[in-house]
């Protein structure tokens, strides 16, 4: 995904399968409508900054969001850290919730193309719907 463009992925866009995810992004089921209670628990177990980033992604389902935007809009602005490393570090705050969920991480990410900087993140629309419904039910 290109960092300079706003990219929206539909539910069945083939680019979801082209993500850069590693451990935690394969081998476990995708989040589905049957996972509302599991999603409530997942949200409660997020570290505060991971929750901020995830909520920003949820408000923009299917939209590819560059790590710089996540730092600026979800985390309150730039810091001394490289935005790519900052977001990756923040998303480690999902580890406990992910481990307990028995589901894949609820976001996808794509490394920048060669010569680019930072990663782009997105939440599949169907997954966003599960978490937004879980938030409404709390």
Residue pairs with C-beta under 8 A, 6 or more apart in sequence:
1 7
1 15
1 64
1 110
1 120
2 113
2 116
3 66
3 68
3 112
3 116
3 117
3 118
3 120
6 63
6 64
7 63
7 64
7 120
8 62
8 63
8 64
9 15
9 16
9 62
9 63
9 64
9 122
9 124
10 62
10 125
11 62
11 124
11 125
11 126
13 62
15 110
16 108
16 124
18 110
19 25
19 108
19 109
19 110
20 109
20 110
20 111
20 119
21 104
21 105
21 108
21 109
24 98
24 104
24 105
25 104
25 105
25 108
26 104
27 104
28 101
28 102
28 103
28 104
29 102
29 103
29 104
30 103
30 104
30 124
30 126
30 127
31 38
31 39
31 103
31 104
31 106
31 126
31 127
31 130
31 131
32 126
32 130
33 129
33 130
33 133
35 103
35 130
36 130
36 133
36 134
36 137
37 134
38 101
38 102
38 103
39 130
39 131
39 133
39 134
40 134
40 137
40 138
41 97
41 100
41 101
42 97
42 98
42 100
42 101
42 103
42 106
42 131
42 134
43 51
43 54
43 97
43 131
43 134
43 135
43 138
44 97
45 96
45 97
45 100
46 54
46 93
46 94
46 97
47 90
47 93
47 94
48 93
49 75
49 90
49 93
50 90
50 91
50 92
50 93
50 94
50 97
51 93
52 74
52 75
52 90
53 70
53 74
53 75
53 87
53 90
53 91
53 121
54 94
54 106
54 107
54 123
54 131
55 74
56 65
56 70
56 73
56 74
57 65
57 70
57 107
57 121
57 122
57 123
57 128
58 123
58 128
58 131
58 132
58 135
60 122
60 123
61 123
61 124
61 125
61 127
61 128
61 129
62 122
62 123
62 124
62 125
62 128
63 122
64 110
64 120
64 121
64 122
65 120
65 121
65 122
66 118
66 119
66 120
67 83
67 84
67 86
67 87
67 88
67 118
67 119
67 120
67 121
68 83
68 118
70 83
70 87
70 121
71 77
71 78
71 79
71 83
71 86
71 87
72 78
75 86
75 87
75 90
79 86
81 89
82 118
83 118
84 112
84 117
84 118
84 119
87 118
87 119
87 121
88 119
91 107
94 105
98 105
106 123
106 127
106 131
107 121
107 122
107 123
107 127
108 121
108 122
108 123
108 124
109 119
109 120
109 121
109 122
110 119
110 120
110 121
111 119
112 118
112 119
112 120
123 131
